[in-house]
């Protein structure tokens, strides 16, 4: 069995080796006791605190009493089978849905009822599971839309453009956007229409757009879905770089267990809208409830699940 | 597509409206030709040009709403009419025409914002019906509010004056409209390359992620309605001071549909397309008229015993032209224009 990549020593040097995404299918727990736990992020204080969130659509319970906290500076992954409520959870945090019960605190303030369009300004950015680019805008414009809340010139001074500073502002932000374009290596398509790009590139542009918000917390909904190995490696590298170099806290939903186990500091498992387990990747993988949920072992004692959710 | 050897070395140079030297040269030549037009063209042709300019401004407003924001309005003519009456009314109360036109634009904006409030919540067909209501409410208001519109008798108004200059002929008023067209189109082009313009397009393309980017959907949808109304109001006011008489009947729903036709034929989401679409809709009847006159008394006319039927042929030909256009050129004249440019750029190797 191949060794799992170790990255225990130095926070500043977290790099995902090229063969990262090639890590073996990972449902078997690591053979060695993991000394490679993520270095505890410097600040233990949670940047995002989700407390007892439930979400119901009529009689359907999408989420039931889910609580977790994401610490400043970590990569936190949510995993779980299809329909487990992962995206619903993300939608509650990003404001698409209002939780039926419970509350969500971000950066010290209660955002449970905050308007969606306000959340960009307080530092929450996200990407979507199904591509959600502005298809008829150029890549450049797509990314500049991410700067919306940082731009000051409205429609009146925008119309005057040369007088009143709109042009200067546009150029300043163009510099910032070009930096993101360089970072994500999409220079060659910056003038293309976003709708004409290939799938992997679109995912990357979407990430660029979310990064352009300058978020403190970035929510990634399946950033690697439908990608080939090489694209996955690139994406994982970008996510780790965002976390380490740009200092963004990452909350990620991903199905590729290799990626999740390799780059996450902590992992939460959802199943049927309940929290099954939370903790370091290896510990979560070793959890019998998680193994049962994923592998569908015959379980005679259903109540065990209930106990795990608490 | 840029020609070989055209390298931009600054972001400023990369963010211009007219990207290549060729297009800038063409722009200045075009402007010079436009300025010289009154010297060569007769009054009738100038009248057509003025109409194209006025309709172009109104169509541009509708394009910002329909093409860029993805909303819909079938009450645009009512706002156009409101601008016309407002400007005429202001002039009646002693406001100089130069001021009355922008003020009428602002007044129309306010009215547009009121009727645009449903736009914050509604989309698609529902919004279409809501704007239909706006059309009928305003039309009824024009007919009944004597103080505002002069009732069924209509309202006579003053020509455009600037100091000692009177712009009361086609030759002179042409320049007023030309200036307005330049200002309004440049403003729209600038809007679309800055924050709020991008927000409008973002809402059209994907409103959920636009909201996630911090764009307030309700505010921008209403704003788009306001801007569209402003353009309609300005165009209406220019129209009033061109004809010097405003009456209720002109601003009916057919006129609204005609604006939609201009926007669709010109190209949704294209600034230049608005002007092209307006030109198409204004010139098409003229072209068909000329053809009909050629036909009249000709061999085909006699062979088929068309007689008076030729006149009806004209209406049918216009309808047919529009339908054919939508079938073969669904992306509008703006796209055809781009294709033509691309063809000549690559000539003779058009692949």
Interface residues (C-beta under 8 A of the other chain):
Chain A: X94 X95 X96 X115 X116 X117 X118 X119 X120 X121 X125 X126 X128 X132 X133 X134 X135 X136 X137 X141 X144 X145 X146 X148 X149 X151 X153 X154 X155 X157 X158 X159 X160 X161 X166 X167 X170 X171 X174 X175 X178 X209 X213
Chain B: X11 X12 X14 X15 X187 X188 X190 X191 X193 X194 X195 X196 X197 X198 X199 X201 X202 X204 X205 X206 X208 X209 X210 X211 X212 X213 X214 X215 X216 X217 X223 X227 X269
